[in-house]
Amino acid sequence: MFGTCNRTYVPSTLAFHPAGEVHSERVSSRGMCCLHVECGAKWKARHAEIAPVLESNSKFLGGRLGWLAHRIHREFCEMDDVAPVAIEGLVLEMLAEASRAGRPYSLA
């Protein structure tokens, strides 16, 4: 729960929570596995064109965004010497996709 809103998460849900947002989670008896990615102020400033999605309270299910989230998780689990670079690249791609998802389609 965040604010006065409730969300139900199913497998492959990707959600963004604004920094500092007060929220809580109630987990069913089946449990839950999740991965949290936090982006610092310097990182957001360096990628200002996609940073607004981090403050959006957006929620996505599956598709390309879900696939990218699974790739990030896999890199995190493997964590070799190049995983941090791979994770940052995948996070950038995921945020670009999420940023485009809210825009109207244009042929221009």
Stockholm file with secondary structure:
# STOCKHOLM 1.0

chainA/1-108         MFGTCNRTYVPSTLAFHPAGEVHSERVSSRGMCCLHVECGAKWKARHAEIAPVLESNSKFLGGRLGWLAHRIHREFCEMDDVAPVAIEGLVLEMLAEASRAGRPYSLA
#=GR chainA/1-108 SS CBTTBCCCCCTTEEECCCTTCCBCCCCCTTCCCCCCCCCCHHHHHHTTTTGGGGGSCCEEESHHHHHHHHHHHHHHHHCCTTHHHHHHHHHHHHHHHHHHHTSCCCCC
#=GC SS_cons         CBTTBCCCCCTTEEECCCTTCCBCCCCCTTCCCCCCCCCCHHHHHHTTTTGGGGGSCCEEESHHHHHHHHHHHHHHHHCCTTHHHHHHHHHHHHHHHHHHHTSCCCCC
//
